């Protein structure tokens, strides 16, 4: 797609307008509760930021969205911010908000884009802490089911990535695995070579990658 300066200005202008209304990390005053927030909209806002190429902002909005869940992990449609009381409005529980939350997380890990399947493009670096496991089991995509497992060792010195073969369904694109979060955390290939920002892989081919934390990064962590 050609870059359109006018469209880019409109998109980023609208996102900036939404950002200017934030309370407790979410857009406020968007519905029936004038001083309240609408958690569902936080998810849509985050997905829009991801589409605009701002993955770090999408992660911030995901956490703001999560912070407004009930103790059982569901959402009310609208709620007052803490300084304004306990008023709520709309659906309880808001099943659509739960679905948007799952989709928001999914987009950080897997997303279809211009014929490619982007993997791990938005994974937060905090999800790569020692002992962390990020796993997808036969997640449905336009290119076929995807199974992915990223494991960080208990001491944080090593990481292993396994990607099962993806059919591709005849696409001319490819699976594109982002390694930027691992790089920023100080990981490199097991033989000491620097990781690339991303790997363009092939449909129908398994990927296994083993990484180690560079001695410099490991020393800084201690």
C-alpha positions in Angstrom: 0.0 0.0 0.0 1.2 3.5 -0.8 1.9 5.8 2.1 -0.8 8.5 2.1 0.3 11.6 4.2 -3.2 12.9 4.5 -4.6 9.5 5.8 -1.6 9.2 8.1 -2.3 12.7 9.5 -6.0 11.9 10.0 -5.2 8.6 11.8 -2.6 10.0 14.1 -4.7 13.1 14.8 -7.6 11.0 15.9 -5.4 8.8 18.1 -4.0 12.0 19.7 -7.5 13.3 20.3 -8.4 10.1 22.1 -5.2 10.2 24.1 -6.1 13.7 25.3 -9.2 12.4 27.1 -7.6 9.6 29.1 -8.4 8.9 32.7 -7.0 5.8 34.3 -5.4 5.0 31.0 -8.7 4.8 29.1 -10.8 7.2 27.0 -13.3 8.9 29.2 -16.7 10.5 28.6 -17.5 8.4 25.6 -21.0 7.1 26.6 -23.7 7.2 29.2 -21.4 7.8 32.2 -20.0 11.3 31.5 -17.1 11.0 33.9 -16.6 7.3 33.3 -14.5 5.0 31.1 -15.5 2.3 28.6 -13.0 -0.6 28.9 -14.1 -2.1 25.5 -13.0 1.2 23.9 -9.6 0.8 25.5 -9.2 -2.4 23.5 -10.3 -0.8 20.2 -8.0 2.1 20.9 -5.1 -0.3 21.5 -5.8 -2.3 18.4 -5.9 1.0 16.4 -2.5 2.0 17.8 -1.1 -1.4 16.8 -2.5 -1.0 13.3 -0.8 2.4 13.2 2.6 0.8 14.0 2.8 1.8 17.7 3.1 -1.5 19.4 4.4 -0.1 22.7 1.3 2.2 23.0 -0.9 -0.8 22.2 0.6 -2.7 25.1 0.0 0.2 27.5 -3.6 0.3 26.5 -3.9 -3.5 26.9 -2.8 -3.2 30.5 -5.1 -0.2 31.2 -7.9 -2.3 29.7 -7.0 -5.3 31.9 -6.9 -3.1 35.0 -10.6 -2.4 34.7 -11.7 -6.1 34.7 -13.8 -7.5 37.5 -12.2 -10.0 39.9 -13.6 -12.8 37.8 -12.0 -11.4 34.6 -15.1 -10.0 33.0 -16.0 -6.4 32.2 -18.8 -3.9 32.7 -19.6 -1.8 29.7 -19.0 1.5 31.5 -17.7 2.5 34.9 -16.8 5.6 36.9 -13.2 6.4 37.6 -12.3 5.8 41.2 -12.4 9.5 42.1 -16.0 9.8 40.9 -17.7 6.9 42.7 -18.9 3.4 41.7 -21.5 4.1 39.0 -21.7 1.6 36.1 -23.8 1.6 33.0 -24.6 -0.7 30.0 -24.1 -4.4 29.7 -22.9 -6.5 32.7 -21.0 -8.5 31.8 -19.9 -7.0 28.5 -19.1 -10.2 26.5 -17.9 -8.1 23.5 -15.3 -6.5 25.7 -14.0 -9.9 26.7 -13.8 -10.9 23.1 -11.9 -7.7 22.2 -9.5 -8.3 25.0 -8.6 -11.7 23.6 -8.3 -10.3 20.1 -6.0 -7.5 21.4 -3.7 -10.0 23.0 -3.8 -12.1 19.8 -2.8 -9.2 17.6 0.3 -8.6 19.8 1.4 -12.1 19.1 -0.1 -13.0 15.7 -1.5 -10.8 13.0 -2.3 -11.1 9.3 -0.6 -8.2 7.4 -0.3 -7.6 3.6 -0.2 -11.3 2.8 2.3 -12.1 5.6 1.7 -13.6 9.0 3.5 -11.4 11.6 4.5 -13.3 14.7 5.6 -11.8 18.1 5.6 -8.3 16.6 4.0 -6.7 19.6 5.0 -9.1 22.5 5.9 -7.0 25.6 9.4 -7.4 26.8 8.0 -8.0 30.3 6.6 -11.3 29.0 10.2 -12.5 28.5 11.1 -12.6 32.2 12.9 -15.7 33.6 10.7 -18.8 33.6 8.1 -17.2 31.2 6.2 -19.3 28.7 4.3 -17.8 25.8 2.3 -20.4 23.9 -0.3 -20.6 21.2 -1.9 -24.0 20.3 -3.4 -24.3 16.8 -4.6 -20.7 16.7 -6.7 -20.2 13.6 -5.4 -17.7 11.1 -6.1 -16.9 7.4 -3.1 -19.0 6.5 -4.0 -22.0 8.6 -3.5 -23.0 12.3 -0.5 -21.7 14.1 1.3 -23.3 17.1 4.1 -21.4 18.7 6.0 -21.8 22.0 8.5 -19.3 23.4 10.2 -20.4 26.7 12.6 -18.5 28.8 14.8 -20.5 31.2 14.3 -20.2 34.9 17.5 -18.2 35.3 16.8 -16.0 32.2 20.0 -17.0 30.4 18.4 -18.9 27.5 15.3 -18.7 25.4 13.9 -21.3 23.0 11.4 -20.6 20.2 9.4 -23.3 18.3 7.1 -22.6 15.4 5.2 -25.4 13.9 4.8 -25.5 10.1 2.1 -23.2 8.7 0.2 -24.1 5.6 0.0 -20.7 4.0 -3.1 -21.5 1.9 -1.3 -20.5 -1.3 -0.3 -17.1 -0.1 2.7 -15.4 -1.8 3.7 -13.9 1.5 5.5 -15.6 4.4 5.6 -16.0 8.2 7.6 -13.1 9.6 8.9 -13.7 13.1 9.9 -10.6 15.1 12.9 -11.0 17.3 13.2 -7.3 18.4 11.8 -8.0 22.0 14.4 -10.7 22.5 17.2 -8.5 21.1 16.2 -5.6 23.5 16.3 -8.1 26.4 19.9 -8.9 25.4 19.5 -12.2 23.6 21.6 -13.4 20.8 22.0 -16.7 18.8 23.4 -19.6 20.9 26.7 -19.2 19.1 27.0 -15.5 20.0 25.9 -14.0 16.7 23.6 -11.0 16.8 19.9 -11.7 16.3 18.2 -10.0 13.3 15.2 -7.8 13.9 13.0 -10.4 12.2 13.2 -13.6 10.3 11.2 -14.1 7.1 10.4 -17.8 7.2 8.7 -20.2 4.7 5.2 -21.8 4.7 5.1 -25.4 5.6 8.5 -25.3 7.4 9.2 -25.8 11.1 11.3 -23.2 12.9 13.4 -23.9 16.0 15.6 -21.2 17.5 17.8 -21.3 20.5 19.1 -18.0 22.1 21.3 -17.1 24.9 21.5 -13.9 27.0 24.7 -12.1 26.0 27.3 -12.0 28.8 27.0 -8.2 28.9 23.2 -8.2 29.3 23.4 -11.0 31.9 26.0 -9.0 33.9 23.9 -5.8 33.8 20.8 -7.8 35.1 22.8 -8.9 38.2 
